């Protein structure tokens, strides 16, 4: 394997256009998706304040607003990560296009359902609602597959800076873990009202839920809506997905001059691994807490113990990495 340069062409200050122009030339569908989500955000924010309609116990425009924000962030991050891939131009274009189309379709359908004054996720009340939810599911699955393929490609490709390489790899791995709750929401989490309807032989209109142990739409955290009376799979979903930004950003910090002058490459790679394992553990902890129908802000003893052990392990590992003598120091002492 050959070593590839770590600076992708989208991020270089080359005089061949602005960042947006270079992104547009790199892949139009994914760049368009990011632009549309950014443009839609202020419009949805305005709609949230202008239109008081309530869907599922919250302002109906909050959901498409959250998806517009997350779609713009995810799309821009994924586009940037694709620029690290070398020698697979056709695959890169397919991954970018699939992701861009999936993001657009998801947000458009969510917004459509708000305009129809009904829920988008888990809604199977009518044939049309069921079709909308099924289409959303197919495109989100395609987005997850694209994420997985990119994780495999960059996992096998050798990159020149191991710190950045492992930051990217861990970010992709953790984001995949963050997508897992989305599957659980629809395959293993019927709300109490739907369970009662099924047991009574009545038709089910809601096939899944964000919350565990309680119906969606109950008391929740402001804007986020995460349940304060039961578990909520959106917590682990949110934290895991944003590992795609957190780990590469941490790797970026560890490649700054003030870090490289104090820590060897080996130590910085160890720190990225520690952060990756810790962040992955946090994501799994939040999913486990939600599956036990436990609100985020009221953890029980088991959750607090697991969180304490995780924090202690990560803190101990960081201290050991930083305090251990470097190879240069060892050679000088000998």
N, C-alpha and C positions, 0 to 999 in steps of 0.2 A: 504494500500500500504506500502511496505517496502522501507526503504531508501537504495539506492545502492551506492557503492563506486564510487568516481568520477575519479579515476585514471584508465584508460583503459589499458589492458595488452600490447598493442602495444607500449605504451609510457613508460612502466616500465623498469628499468635497470636489469631485471631478466636475469640470465645467461643461457637462453635458445635460444641463437642465436642473430644475429644482428637484427636491426630494419627491414631491408629488408627481412630477413628470417622469422621473425614473421609475417610480412605483407603477405608473400607468403603462409604461413600456414593458415592465416586467410581467404584469398580468392585469388585464383590464377588469375582469369580473370581480376579483377580490378587492382591488383598489376601489372599484365602484361601490362595492358593499360597504367598505369603511366610510366612504364619502356620504353615502345615503344614510347610514346610521348616525353619523355626526350631524348631518343636516336635519334629521328627524328628531333629534334629542330636544332642541329648544321648542319645537312645535308640540311635542308630546308634553313637555313641561308646562307649556301654556294651556294645553287642553286639560291637564290635571287640575289646574286652578279654575278654569272657566267652566268645566263640565263636571258637576258633582255626582254623576252616575256611579252607583256602587255595584260591583260584581264580586261575588265571593267574599263579602264582608269588608272590602276595601275599595278605594277609588279605582275605577276600572282602567284608568290610563297609567296607573303605576306599573303594571306588568309590561306593557310595550315600552315604557320609558326605561325600565331596568334592562330589557333586552336590547334596546338601542344603544345604551351605554356599554353593556358587556359585549355586544356584537362588534362595536367599533374597536374596543380594546383587544378583543380576541383576534379579530381580523388583521389589525395592524401588527400584532405580535407574531401571528402565524406567517404573515407575509415576510416579515423580517427574518424569521427562522429559516424560511425556505431559501433565502439567499446564501445560506451556508452550504447548501447541497451543491456538489460538483459532479459534472459528468452525467447527470440524469435530467436533462432539460425537459423532455416530454413528460416524465413523471412529475416534475415540479409544476408544470403548467396544469396538469390534471388535478393535482392536489389543491392548488390555488383556486382553480375554477370551481371544483366541487365545494370547497369551503365557502367561497364567495356566494355561490348560488344558494347553498344551504342556509347561510345567515340571512339572505334577503327573503327567501321563502318563509322562514320561521317568523321573522318580524312582521312581514306583510300579513300572514295568516292570523297572528296574534292581534294585530291592529284591526283586521277585518272583523274578528269576533267581538272586539270591543264596540265597534260601530253597530254590530248586530245586538249589542247589549246582552251578551252571553259569554260564558267562560270558553277559553280555548283549550287549556290542558285538561285531560281526563274526561272531557265532555262527550258523552255518547248518547245524549238525549234524543237526537234525531239522526237520520241517515246522513244529512249534510254535516252536522257537528262531528259525527263519528269519522267521516271521510277527512275532514280538516285535521282532526287529531291524528289520524293514521298517516296522513301526508307529512305532518310535522315530525312524527316519529321516524319515518323513513329518512328524511333529510338530516335529522340530528344523528341518526345512526351513520349516515354517509360521512358527516363531519367527524364523528368519532373514529371511523375507519381511517380517514385522512390523517388525523392526529397520530394514530397508531403507526401508520406506514412511515410518517416522518420520523417518529421516535426510533423505529427500526433502522431507517436509513442513516440517521445521524449517530445512532448507537454503533453502527458498523464502520462508519466513515471516520478516518483519522483526521483530527484537526490539530493545528499547530500549537494552540495554547490549551493545555489540558484543564486549566481552571475554568475557562469559558466553555470548553467542550462538556465538562461534567455539569456545569450550571445549566446548560441547555438540555442535556439528557435528563437530569433530575426534574427539570421543569416540565418536560414532556411526559415523563413517567407519572409525576404527581397529578398533572392535569387529567391524564387518563383515569387515575384513581378517583379524581373528582367527578368524572362523568358517571361512575358506577351508581351513585344514588339516583340518577335519572332513570336508570333501568329498574331499580328497586321501587321507585314511585309507581311504576305502572305494572309491575309483575308480581309484587309481593306486599302490596300495601293498600288494601281497600279500606276506605273510611268506615267508621261505625255505622253510619246510615245505609251505606251500600251493603255492608255485611248483613244488617238486619233485613234489608229488602230481599237479598238473595235467599236468606233462611226462610223468609215468608213466601218465597216463590214469586216475588214481584220483579218487574224489570229493573235493571240497574241503569241509572242515568249518569253516574260518576264512576269511572273505571280507573281509580288510582287516587293518590293524594300526596301532598307535600308533607303534611303532618302525620304523626304516628300516635295512635291511641285516641285522637280527637279528630273531629271534622275540620277541614280547611275553612278559613274565614272567621275563626274565633279570635280571642285576644292575641295580639302579636306585637312585635317590636315596631316602632314607627318606621314607615317607608319600606323597610325590609320585609315586614309582615311575618317574620319567623315566630312560630307559636310560643306563647309564654305559659301554656297550660298542658302541652304535650311535647313529644319529640318533633323535630323538624329536619328532614333530610336535606333541605336547602342549605343548611349551615355547612356541612361537610362538602356539599356540591360547590358552594361559593369559595370556600377556603382552598379546596383542591384545584379548582380551575385556575385560580390566580397564582398558583405555584408556577404557572407558565411565565409569569412576569417576575415573581419574587426571586426565584433561584437564578435566572440569568442576570438580574439586577445585582444580586449579591456577588455573583462572579465578576461582574463589571467593577464593583467596588474593590474586589480582591486583586484586580489587575492594575489598580492605580499606583502611581509611583510611591506614595507614602506607605503603601502596603507591601509592594514588592521589595522595597529597601529593608524592611523589617522581617519579612517572612519568606522562607524559601518556597519554591514551587511545590515541593512535596507537602509542606505544611498547609499551603493554601488549598491544594487539592483535598487534603484531609478535612479542612474546614468546610469545603463545599459538600463533601460526603456526609459530614456530621449534620450540616444544615438540611441536606436532602432527606436523610433518614429521619431527622427530627420533624420536618415538615410533613413527610409521609405519615409518620406516627400520629401527628396531630390530626391529620385528615381522617385517618382510620378511627381515632378516638372520638371525633365528632360524629362520625357515621354510627359508631357503636352506641354512643349516648342517645342518638336520635332513635335508633331501632329499639331501644328500651323505653320508648315513650317518655323520655325525660327532657324537659325544657333546657335550653342552653344555659340560662341564668340561674337555674336551681339544680346543680349537679348533686348526686348522692355521694356517699362515702367511697364507693367503688370508683366512680369517675374521678373524684378528687385525688384518690390514691394513685390511679393510673396517670393522671396529669402531673402529679408531683414527681413520680418516678421518671416520667419522660423528661421533665424539665431538669431534674437532677442529673440524669444520664447525659443530656446534651451539654449542660454546664460543665460537668466533669470532663467530658471529652474535649471541649474547647480549652479548658485550663491545661489539660495534659498536652494538647497539641502546641499551645503557645509557650508553655513552660519547658517543654522538652528541648534539650540542646540540639542545635543544628549540626549537620555533618561537618561544616567548617569549624564550628566551635570545638567539636570533639577532636578534630585533627590538630587544632592549635594547642589544646590542652595536653595532647600526647607529645 
